[in-house]
Amino acid sequence: MEDRAKVAVLPPLIPLLAIGCGVLVHLAFPIALAPASIATPLGALLILAAVLLVIAAARELANAHTAFDVRKPTTNLVHSGVFRLSRNPVYFSMMLLCIGIALLANSLAMLLLSLPAGSGLCLFVIRQEESYLERKFGNTYLDYKATVRRWI
């Protein structure tokens, strides 16, 4: 058995695809979300939150001496720092980034396409990772999974 999650797609490709499709749809059907005076600062705030969250998650993973890259083995379960609040803070940060970019662009299409991006992350990445972690860490992971939510 190969020691890694068998994800169908590299995780960043899913939100990037959603953002790209959102740009195309927005160019064809530009529908604003809110006045720019609201959408722009809110979008910038969410992008900043996404960046800070992924940095915090990467730091926790590095401190635990385990991989950030889903294509590499997970050597330790991390349940400290941001991993106390979310089992998937990196993927949550990707969703915050999608929503932040949609707000910054003031694009309804981009915001709506964030929903399938989140679903895609669940279907094609998170479920495979969870299955891998259950096999590798057994009850330790199941206990963590029972006490910490998938997103927030």
Secondary structure as GFF3:
##gff-version 3
##sequence-region A 1 152
A	DSSP	alpha_helix	13	28	.	.	.	ID=ss1
A	DSSP	alpha_helix	36	63	.	.	.	ID=ss2
A	DSSP	three_ten_helix	81	84	.	.	.	ID=ss3
A	DSSP	alpha_helix	89	105	.	.	.	ID=ss4
A	DSSP	alpha_helix	108	112	.	.	.	ID=ss5
A	DSSP	alpha_helix	114	121	.	.	.	ID=ss6
A	DSSP	pi_helix	122	126	.	.	.	ID=ss7
A	DSSP	alpha_helix	127	137	.	.	.	ID=ss8
A	DSSP	alpha_helix	139	147	.	.	.	ID=ss9
###
